[in-house]
């Protein structure tokens, strides 16, 4: 009887573990299947609405026409996508370089942070469409205009998140570094920067999408045109010509690009953090 009594808790634990594993497996599958199912249902509803209401293709094209436009106009659309991507990634790189550099400077001097951080906030809260006319006056080069807009939009998340991370290093560890005679740069390199890494990567994921938005909005406001212009110019051009399928195709490319940028940056963040940070360790489990 005692052996039977002892085996019951073990059996219950095994059942609980099996149930937990099954739930986790269903969650992993559902994370991908549910969004795809909803997307397919939305596309089907879009197609049926166009058919049942006999909506003209220049008002709301059917999904098949949009796909056909993606195929037929692929050379034009993908060349424009490369232009937009170049502005996006250059703007993001400048935002990372400037944001991290300024955040390090802020942590080394509170006076510098108090003096300059309010200006970064002003830059963030001012709409880029309001700033662009000034940029258009003072900057002659078209690429530099677009790049500056992408940088302005992506800069603040990097700066604010990295500053927060650098200032969030454990106070006891900072005291320990000072007791052992560590210099300020040793403390920065060995303690503050590793502590700030999750914050920086979180800001990077936000800034990646914002850099794309900044590049596209700048192209819209600048009214860039020609073969070497970005996807925003393709949207403007398609709108003037009532070419709704191409307009939707360009929109889909922009959205898909933003999703890919976010997924790639999330994957990079997971690779960096998975062995030591709690947020990534939970995903591993």
N, C-alpha and C positions, 0 to 999 in steps of 0.2 A: 504493500500500500504506500509506503514511504517513497519507493521508487516511482510509483505512478504519480504521486503528488509533486515530486520534484520535476518530472518530465512535462507537467502541464505548463508551468511558466516558460520553459524553453520552447514549447510548441507555440504558445501565444506570441512569444518574441519573434519566432520565425514567421508566423502569419503576419505580424505587424510589419516586419521588414519586407516581406513580399508585397504587401499592400502599398507600402511607401515606394518601393521600386516601381510598381505598376503605375502609381500616380505620377511619379517623376517622368516615366517613359511617355505617358499620355500627354503630359505638359510639354515635353520636348517636341512631340509630333504636332500637338495643337498649335504651338508657337508659329509653325510654318503653314500648316494646313488651313487653319481658320482664316488668316488674312488672304491666302490664295483663293479660298472658296468665296469669301465676300467680294473679292475683286472680280472673279469670274461672274458672280451673280450681278454685280453692278454693270459689267460690260454687256451681259445679256439683256438687262433691263434697258440700258442705253439703246441697244440695237432695236428692241421691240418698240420702244417709245417713238423712235424715228420712223419705223414702218407703220405703226398703227395711226400715227398722227400725220403721216405723209409730209414730214418736215423736209424742206429743200436741203440739198447737201451743202449749199453755201451758207445756211443758217446753222445747222447741226448735222455734220456728216456721220454716217454709220461707222462703227469701228472698223469694218472691212476696208472702207475708203481711206481711213487714216493709216491703216497698215499698208495699203497699196501706195500711199504717198510716201511713207517711210522707205519703201523699197525703190520706187521710181526716182525720188529726189534724194537718194542716200548720198550721192557725191556732194551735192550742195549743202545738205544738212550737216553731214559729218565734218566737212571742211569748216563750216561755221562753228560746230561744236568744239573743234580743236582750238579755234581762236578764243572762244569763251573759256575753255579749260586753261589755256595759257595765262590769261588774265587772272583767273581764279587762283591758280596755284602760285603764281608770282606774288599776288596780293597776300595770300595766306603765309607764304614764306617770309615776306617782309613784316607781317603782323607778328609772327612767331619771334623773329629776330628782335624787332623793336619792343614787343610786349615783355618778353623774358628779360631783355637787357634793362629796360626801365624798372621792371619789378625788382630785379637784383639791386639796382641803385636805390630804390625806395626802402628796401630792408636794411641797407647800410646807413641810411640817414633819414630819420623821421622828418627832419626839416624839409628835405627834398620831396618826400611823399606829401606832406601837408601843402607844399607850394604848388606841385604840378598835378596831383591826382584830380582836383576839381576841374582842371581843363580837359582831362581825359573824359570825365563825366559829361561835360558840355559837348564834347565831340561826339559822344555816344548818343545823347538824347536829341541832337539836332538832326532832322531828317536829311538823308543824303540828297534828295531832290531839291532841298533848299540850299545846300552847300554847293551843288554842282555848277550853278551859274557863275559863282565866284571862281571856281576851278577853271571853268571854260574861259574866263577872262585872263587869268594869270598864267595858265599852262597852255603852251602852243601845241605840243605833241599829243596826238589823239590817243596813242597807247598809254602815255603817261597819265592822261586824264582818267582813263578807265581803271588803270592800276591804282591810282590814288584813291578812287572811290571804293574799290574792293578792299584796300588796306584799311581805310577809315572804318568800314563796317565790321571787319574781322578783328581789329586791333583790341578793342576794349575787353571782350571775353578772355583773351589771353592775358592781358595785363591784370585784370581784377582777380581772376582765378589763381594766377601764379603768385601774385602779391599775397593773397589769402593763404596759399599753401606755404609760402616761405615764412610767414608770420605764425603758422600753426605748429611749428616744430615744438616738441615736448620741452617745457620749461626746465624740468629736472635734468634732461639730457644736455640742454644748453649750459646749465650751471656746471654739470660734470665736465663738459668740454673746457669751460673757463678755468675750473679748478686744476685741470691737467695742462694748462698753459697753451691751449690751442689758439691759433690766430683767428681773426675774423674770417679770413678766406678759407682756412681749414674747416671752421664751423659751417661756412656756407656750402663748401663742396661735399663734406662728409655727412652733414646732418640736415641742413635746410633744404638743399636741392632734392635729396631722396624723399624727404617729407612732403615736398611740394609736387612731386611727380603725379600723383593721382589727380590733384587739382588742375595741374597744367593740362593733362590729357583730357579731362572733362571739358576744359575751356577750348581745347583744340577741336573736339568733336562739334562743339557749337560753332566755332569760328569757321570750320570748313564749309558748312552750309551757308553761313552768312557771307563768306567771300564770294560764293557762287551768286547769291542774291545781289550783292553789291555790284558784281561784274555785269549782270543782266540789266539791273536798273540803270546803271551808268550808260550802257549801250542804248537803252530806251531814251533816256534824257538827251544823250549826245546826238541821237538820230543818225548813228553810224550806218553807212550804206556801202555797197560794193561787194565784190567777190570775197574780199579779205575781212569781212565784218562778221560779227558773232550771231548767235541764235536769236537775240532780241531783234536784230534787223530783219531776219527772216520772218519773224512774227509780224513786224510792222508792215513789211512788204506784202505778206500774204493777206493781212487785213485790208490793205488798200485794194488788192485785186480780188477780194471776196473768195480767196482760195482757202476755205475753212479746213479742208483735209490737211494741207501743209501746215497751217497754223496749229492745229491740234498735234500734228506730228512733232513740231518743234517744241511745243509745251511738254509733250511726253518725254522727249529727249532731255529737257532741262530737269524735269522731276526725277527721271531715272538716274541722271548724273548726280543729283543731290543725294539720292538714296545710296548710290554706290560709294560716294565720298564718305557718307556717315558710316556705312558698314566697314569700309576699309580702315577708317580711323578707329572705329570700335574694336576691330580685330587687332590693330597695332597696340591699342591700349591694353587689351586682354593679354597679348603676348608679353608685354612689359611687366604687367602687374600680377600675372597668374601665380607666381611662385611665392609671393610675399604679402600681397595686400588683400584685406578681408573681402572687398567687393568682388575681386576676381576668384578668390578661393571658394566663395559661395556658389559661383557659377560652375566651377569644376565639380563640386559635390553634386 
